[in-house]
Amino acid sequence: MNRSTFVEPTGRSSRITRRTGTGLAAAAPLVLLAACGPQADTKPKLPKEKQRVEWWGPANPAVDAVVAAANASDRQLDVQMTPQSVGITDASRAKFTAAVAAGTPPDLVYVDRYLARSFGALKMIGPLDASIKRSKSWKAEDFWPHLIKDVSWKGSIWGTPFTTDVRAFYWNKALFMDAGLDPDRPPATWDAVEAAADRILKRQADGSLERVGFVPTWGNPPTFYAFFLYLWQAGGEFLSADENKPAFNSPEGLRALEWMVKQVTKVGGLKAVQPLTTGFQAGPGRDVFTIGRLGMQYHTSSIKAVYDQNVPDVKIGVGPLPLPSGGRPMNYAGGFALSIPAAARQPDAAWRLSEFLVTKDTQLLWVRGVSTIPVLKAVATSAEYQQGDAARKVFVDELVRGAKWVPTIPGTVDVLNAFGKEFTAAISGEKAPRDALNAAAAQVQVVLDRNKQYR
């Protein structure tokens, strides 16, 4: 049986087989399922009785308040929420695929945004166009543009963006002061990051590392996903505009990868820094950064709340991402969407729930509980959201400056696997950056050609 590694854009890795139905080829028989999503041509009237909606939703206590609000609304909803996202693990994807194949999927599914187009290509979920056209509140222009792009395929929209985030620059102020750096003036350029890292670097008497200033593959996005940020900031793109060819093996891509490799090599390589991640009691908010072994990192907007709650005594700065000389602002924004399975039993009720979940009041209720960023531009830039935490403006400003995510094309899993393998060879010093990029490009092209029918 053929196996492949499915690597998540969050950096998680798991094993899948054709039997799980996660890959495009594996799930191809699903195209025979009847597409019965919310496609009515006329505006549906509210039912006299509440309709039960089965929602596979986020496994977060904050969702309880959202569900309660939906059930108390005037939308005639009886939401039954099962904590089950789709996309984080192979088990979740296998469970969803099995439910679709059996004709018993939930009415609404909380899916990693990068998978919406793939599920749409396989007809596992239905397009939302007719429902959007009827809606008085759901407007594509109200969302951050990149979120809509990620869930669009073949001229249709296949999911409602529900959560998003960005990455910010975090620095440990105590380490800055110890290194003679101004704790209130973070580096604004790649060169300044490198200079600050050189000063923060500290070794033990035996030459081993006591702390480092910066490791580009630590924090978030982790491992090879970090390359996307540096590539975009350098002015490059991962794929061509038509998504039919790799574009990362470019001068911009080489500049990004060489800079990343340089930062790791100059402190001794990945093997030299790995011991810094062990030998302490990890826990919420306690990581290599907050215990003082790493001076600077890129990380998610949501990690700040974790640090504030669990390590309040650690003085941390939060600011915009540094840029290369002549580069452009661009951030990495992940998140989830709400999709309606093609075989949903209550597609209209599921749509009413989707609409409710992206109203202003519901978005504020949700993001306050989970420390993410509203998917609606007007809500994210409002005083109601930004008040009480100056870092929220930093996060939103990063979205305003520009943000993207990994490729969301059908077949993206294999694209990421192919690239990740070669990136690892480069960052580990096994291959020269140029050779690694060219090898990755050749492998990615094979994947793109194999999945061209779905684009």
N, C-alpha and C positions, 0 to 999 in steps of 0.2 A: 504493500500500500504506500502510495506516495505521500510524503509529509512535507510540510513547510512551516516556517516559523512566522507567526503573526506578531508583529511588533507594534505596540500602540503608540500614538503620538504623545502619550504621557510618559513614554519610556519603558512601559511594562512589556514583558515578552511572554508568550505562551505558545503551546503547541496545538496545531489544529490538523485535522485530516479531512479528506473529501467527505467522510461520513458526517462530519459536523455540519456541513452545508454552509460554511462561512465563506468560502471562495466563490467566485462568480461561476466557474465551471461546475462546481459541486451543486450549486443551488439552481442551476438552469432549469430543472424540471418544474420549479416553482412558477415559471412563467405561465403555466397552464392554469393556475388558480384564477378564479373569477375576480376581476377588479371591481369591487363594490364599495369603493370609498365614497366620500361625501360629494357626489357629482350631480345632485338634483339641479334643475335649471331655474327653479323658482325658489324664492325665499321661504324657508320652512317656518311654520308656526310653532310656537312653544307648545309642547304637549301638556295636557291637563294634569298629568301626574309626573312626578320626578322620574327621570330615566337613570338607571344604573350605568355607570361608566367604570369599566375596569381599566385602571391606569397602572402600568409598570413605570414607577417613578423613582426619584432619587432616594437613596438610602441615607437620609439626613433628617434628624428630628425636626428641623425647621419646616419641613414640608407639612407637618401636622397642622400648623396654623393656616397654611395655604389651602389644604383640603377642607378644613372647617369653614373657611371663608367661601369657598366654592359651593359647598353644600348649603350655606346660609344665604347664598345669592338668589337672584330672581331668575336664574337660568335653568331651573328645573333639573338640577343635577343631584345624583346620589353617587358620589365618587368613592370608589373602593380602591385604595392605593396599595399596591404590592411593591415593597422596596426591591427594585430590579432594573438597573440600567442595562443597556445593550451596547456592548463595544469594549468594555473594560477587560473582560476575561473571555476565554474561549467558551467557558461554561454558559455565560450569558448569551453569547451568540448562538450556541447550539440549542439553548432552551427556546430562544425566539424562533429560530429556524424550524424546530420541531413543532412548535405551536402553530406556525404558519402552515406547515405541511399538513397538519392534522385538521386545519380549518378552525382552530380555536385560539387565535391570537388575542391579546388584550385589545381594548378599543383604542387605547392611546399608549404609545411607547416612547420612553425617554432614551434617545439614541445619541451616541457620539456623533457630532455634527459631520465628521469626515466620512461617515458611513451612509449618510442619507442618499447620496446619489447612487451608490452601489445598490442599496436596497430598492431604490426606485427602478434601476435598470433591470432588476430581477423580478419586478412587480410584487415584491413582498409588502410594499407600502404603496398607497395611492397618492396621486397628485392632488394638490389643494386648490388648484386654480378656480374651480367653480365656487367653492366656499369663500375664497378670498374675494371674488367678484361680488358676491352677495353681501359681504360683511360691511358694516358701517364703521368699524373700529380698526380692523386689521389693514394696515397700509405698509407696503414694502418699504416705502421711503422713510418710514418712522424708525426703522432698524438701522444699525450700523451696516454700511454697504457690504462689507466683506462677509457678514453673516448670511445675508441673502444670497450672495454669490455661491457660498459653500453648499447651500441646500437647493440650488437650481440646476436643472439638467433637462436638455431637450426642450427648452422654452417653458418648462413647468417648475413649480416650487413644490418640494417634497417634504418640507418640514418647517415648523415654526421655531425660530431661534428662541431659546429659553434662558440659557446661561452663557456668560462669556467672562473673560478675564484678560489681563495683559501681564507682561513682565516688567519689573522695575529694577533699578540699581539699588542694592542694599550695601551699606558699609558699617563695619563695627567701629564705633567712635573711640572706644578704649584702645584698640589696636592702632588707630590713626594717631592718637596722642602719644602712644608709646614709641611710635616710629618717627615722631617729630612732624607729623602731618597735621594740617588744620582739620579738625573733626567736623567743621561746618562748611567745608569746601570740597565736595567730592570731585573726582576727575570727570571731565566732560568729553574726553576723547579716548580712543584706544591707546594712543601713545601715553596719555596721562595715567591710564589704568596700569599700563606696564611699568611706568616709573614709580607709581605708588606701590605696586606689588613688589618691586625690587627692594624698597625701603622697609616694607612690612616683613619680608622674608627673614626667618630666624632659624638657625640650626643649633642642634645639641652639640656637646663637646666632641662626640664621636662622628659628627658630620651629618647625622640623620636630621630630618626636618622636625622642627618644633612647631612651626607654623608657616603658612604660605600666604601670599597676598591675594592670588587669584588663580583659579583653575576653570577654564572656559566650559568644561563639560560637567561641572558640578552645579548645584542649584537646580534651576528649572528655566527653560527646557533642558532635560538631562541628556547625556551622551551625545549621539549624533544629531539629535533634534536641535541642539544649540547651533549647529551649522546654518540652519535656515535664517536665524537672526543675523549672523555676521554676513551671510551671503546677501540678504536683502539690504542691509545697511551699506554694504559696499557697492550697491547699485545693480546687483545681479538678480536673476530669477532662477527658480529651480527647473521649470519647464517652459517651453516656448508658449507663445500667446494662444496657439490653437491646441495646446496640451498634447501634441503628437510627437514632440522630441524633447530630450533632456537639454537643459540650457545651463546647468550648473558648472560644467567643465569649461568655464570662461575665464578671462582675466580676473573678473570680480570674484568668481568662485575660488580661484587659486589664491587670490589675495586673502580671502577669508580663512581658508583652510591653513595656509602657511602661517598666518598670525596665530591661529589656535594652537597649531603644533609647536610653534616657537614658545608660547607661554608654558606649555607642559614640559618641553625639552629642557628649558633653561633651569628648571628646578629639579631635574634628574629623571623625568619621565613618570609615567603612570605608576610604575612599581614603587617609585620613591615616595609618592604622595599617598598611596593607598593606606599605609599604617596610620595616617592621621584620622582616618574615618573609623578606627576601632579603638578599644581600650577605654571607653567611657560609657556611662549609662545613658543610652538614647531614650527619647520619649517626646511627647508633644512639646514642640518648641526647643528641644535640646538636640542640637545637631552640630556638625563640625564648625559651622559659622558662629553660633551663639556661645559655644564653649571656648572660643578664642583661638581656634586653629586655622581659620580662614578669614582674611580681612575684608574681602569684597565678593559679592556674588550677584548674578541675575536670578530673580525668583518671581513667583506669582504674586499678584496683588493680594490674594487671599492669605498668603503666609504671614502677612503683617499682623492680622488679628490673632493668629496662633502664637506669635511671639509676644504680643501685648498681653495676652491672657496668661501665658505660662512662664515667660522669662521677663517680667516687667523691669527688672533691674539692669538688664543688658541694654546699653544705650546704642540704638540703631538709627542710622540715617536712611532715608528713602528718597530717591530722586529719579530723574529721567535716565534712560539708557545712554551711555556714552556713544559717540559716533566716530567713525574713521575720518581722516582728513578727506574732504571732498565727498563724503558720503551723504546718505539721506536718512531721515528718521523713518523707522519701520519697526513694528513690534510683532510679537508672536501671540496670537489670541486663540485659545482653544474654547471648548464649551460643548453644550448639548442642545439638541433640538427635540421637538415634539412631533412625532409622525403618526399617521393613522394607517394601520395595516389594511391592505386591500380587502381582507376578509373580516374586518371588524364588524361586530354585530350591531353596534350603536355608533355608526360613523358621524351622524349629525350631532349627537350628544357629545361625542369626543371633540368635534370641532368647537362646540360651545365652550367646552372646558379649555381648549387651546386658546380661544379668544380671551377668556377670563384670565388665564395665566400670564398674558402679556398686556394687561391693563396697567395703568400707572400705579394704582394702589396695590395691586398684587405684586408687581415687580418690586416696589419698595418694601413690602412685607417680606418677600423672599430674600432679597439681597441683604437686608439687615440681619437676617438669621444665618446666612452662609458666607457673607463677606465677599460676594462676587460683584460684578458690575452690571447694571441694568442693560438689557439688550436694546432698549429704546433710547435713542439719542437725547430726546428732550428730558427724560427722567434722569439719565446719567449726568447731564449737565445742570440739573436743577439744584437749588439751594437745599431742598428737602433731602436729597441724597448726600450731598457733599458736606453738609454741616456736621460739626463734631469731630472731624478727622481730616486734617490738612492733606494727608496722603491720598485721599480719594480724588482730589483735584489732580494730583500727579498722575494717578492711574488713568483718569479720563482724558487728560491732556495727551497721554501717550496714544490712546485710541484716536483722538482727533488728528494727531500727527500722521497716523497711518498704522494699519495692522493687517496681518494675513495669518494663514495657518498652513499646515502641510497640504500637499495635493489632496483634493477630495474626489478625484476621478475614480470611476470604477477600476479596480485593479490596484488601488493605491497601496494596499498592504504589501504586495510583492515589490512594488516600486521602492517602498521604504526599506524592506528587507535587503534588497540589492544594494541600495546606497549605503545602508548602515554597515554592512560587511566591509566595504572598501574604506569607509571612514574610519572604522576601528583599526584597520591595518595602518592607516596614515597616522592617526593620533598615538598609536603604540610604537611608531617608529619602524614598522615593518615594511612600509612602502613610502616612496616619495609622494608628496601631495599631488603633484601633477599626474603621476602614474595612477594613483588611487582614483582621482576624479575621472580620468579617461576610462579606466576599467569599469567604474560604476556607471558611466554614461552608456557604455556598450551593453551592460546588463539591463539597465533601465529601458533602453530602446527595445530590447526583446520583449519586455513586459508590456510596454505601450503598444507595440505591434500586435501582440496577442489579444489585447483587450480593445482594439480599435473599433470593433463592431458596437461596443457599448457607448461610444462617444459620438 
